[in-house]
Amino acid sequence: MRGIHEAVRERVFAPYRELFLAALARGAAKGEVDPAVLTPVVANTGPAMLVHRYFLEGPGIPDDFIVDVVDQVLLRMVRP
């Protein structure tokens, strides 16, 4: 089981976090993102909410839930 956990972490979550941190950094360079939020905790927030939803509700995360996470959580967290 540990092998699966490591594989998912290394092949799914770590690359996503790096991509999201890079996107936040680009936004910070443009003044659209607060530089203080360039942290792994912020980058992990969206995926954590999706995984939580998956485990509570089961497969099939609705698009409107993803939109709500972005609009109501992520954008509010990163705006300067």
N, C-alpha and C positions, 0 to 999 in steps of 0.2 A: 504493500500500500504506500509505503514511503516513496517508492520510485514514481508512482503516479502523481503524488503530491508535488514532488520536486519537478517533474516534467511539466505539469500545469503551471506551476509558479514560474519556471524558467522560460517556457515557450509561449505562455499566454499573458500572465499578469505582469511580469517584469518588462517585456517589450511594450505593452500597452502603457505602463507607467512612464517609461522613458519617452514614448511618443507624446503623451499628454503633458509631461513636464516640458518638452521641447516646444509644444504649442503654447503653453503658458508663458514660457520665456519669450517667444515671439510677440505675444500679446503685451507682455511687460515692456518690451523694447519699444512698442508703439504707444505706450501709455494707456492701454486698454485693460490691463491686468495689474493688480497690486503685486509688486515684486515680493512682498512678504509671504505670499501664498505659494511660492515655488518650492513646495515641500512634497515628499512622498505621501504624507497623510492626506493632503488635498487631492493629489493625483489618484489615490486609492479610493476616494469617497464614492465616485460614480459606480465603479465596478463592485464595490462592497454593497451598495444599495441594490444592484441588479442581482447579485448572488443571494442576498438576503431575501429578496422578493421570490426568486426561483425556489428557495428552500421552503418558504412559507406557503406559496401559492401553487408550486409545481411548474412544469415546463410551459413555455409560451408566454414570454413577457410582452405585454401589449405595447405598441408604439406610443400610445398616449402616456404610459407610465414613464418611458424613457424621455419623452418630451418634458414631462413634469419634473423629472430629476434634473435635467439640464436647466430648465427655466427657473424652477423654484429653489434649487439647491446650488448647483455648480456655478451658474452665472452670478448668483448673489454672493457666493463665497469669494469669487475672484475679482470682482469689479473694484476698481480703486475708490 
